[in-house]
Amino acid sequence: MQDVKIKIKDRDGVTHEIDAPTDMNMNLMEVVKSYELAPEGTIGVCGGMAMCASCQCYVHSDHNLPEKSDDEDAMLAEAFYVEDNSRLGCQIHITSELEGLEVELAPES
């Protein structure tokens, strides 16, 4: 089992350095939920289907993430508080390449 260290700034501005497992096929949204870094019902509302943008985050580190899917692009086009570095957490799968990833949860819309 290999975990990666990820820094996540929650919506209150508190940064959490967490260990995210790479062997459980989790995505960033699921990690945020499992560590309870956002109030219940405010993140992952659609269940990780790229249909709600409740898991939008800002990627602050220089990681080579997979390209956005058409669904992710379309959802971000309709979301609030979108920045150039916005991604949907449900579309970022936890892999060993994410060691040191730094993200900030976007404000609740």
N, C-alpha and C positions, 0 to 999 in steps of 0.2 A: 504494500500500500504506500502510495506517495501522495503527500499533501503539498499544496502550494500556498505560500503566504500572499494574501491579498489585503490591501487597505481599502476600506469602504467608509466614506464619510456619509453619515445618516442625514436625515432631513432636519435634525437639530444642530448640525454642524460638528458633531462628535465623530472623530475618526476611530475606527475599530480595525485592528490588525488581526485577521482571522486566518485559520488554517482551513483551506477548502480541499476536499478529497477529489482526486483525479480518477478514482476507480469506481465511482458510483453513477456515472453518466448524468451528473447534475449540471444545471446551468446557473448563471450568476443570480437570477431571480430566486431560484430555489435555495441557494446558499443564504441570501438575505433573509428569506422566510425562516429557514432553519435556525439561524442565529438571532431571530426576532429583532432585526435592525429596523423594522418598520412596523407600525401598528397593524394588527390583524385586519384584513379586508382592504388594505390600502395599497397592496402590491401583489401582482400576479392575479389580478381579478379574472382574467380570461383563461387562466390555467396554463399560460405559457404558449399561446397560439399566435402571438404577434397581432392581437386584435384589440388591445385596449391602451397600450402605452403606460400603464400604471407602474411598470418596472423600468421606465426610462432612466438612464444614468448618463453621466458625463465621464468619458474616459480621459484621465489626466496623464497617464503614463504613455510612453511611446512603444506600445505593443503592436505587433502585426496581427490584427484580428481578421477573421474571415470577412469577406465582403458582405454587405447588407443584401439580404434577399429582397425580391420585389415586394413581398408582404411587409417586411420591416420598413422599407423605404416609404411605402404607402401609408403605414401607420404613423410614422414620424412626420409625414407631410401634414397630418391632421392634428398632431399633438400640440400641447402648450409648452412653452419654455424650451423649445428645441434650439440647440446650439450646433455648431459645426462638429463637435465631438460627441454628439448624442448617439446613443445606441440603446436598444432594448435588451435588458438583462437576460430575458428568456432566450435570446438568440446567441448568447455568449456561453458556449459550453466550456466547462472547467477541464483544462488540459495542462500538462506540465509546462507548456509554452507561456502560460499566464503567470508564472512565478513573478512576484513583484508588481502585479497589476494594481493600479490605483484608480478608483472610481468614486464618484459622488452621486448620490441619489438625487434625481431631479425633484423639484417641488411637486407636491401632490396637486393634480389639476382638478 
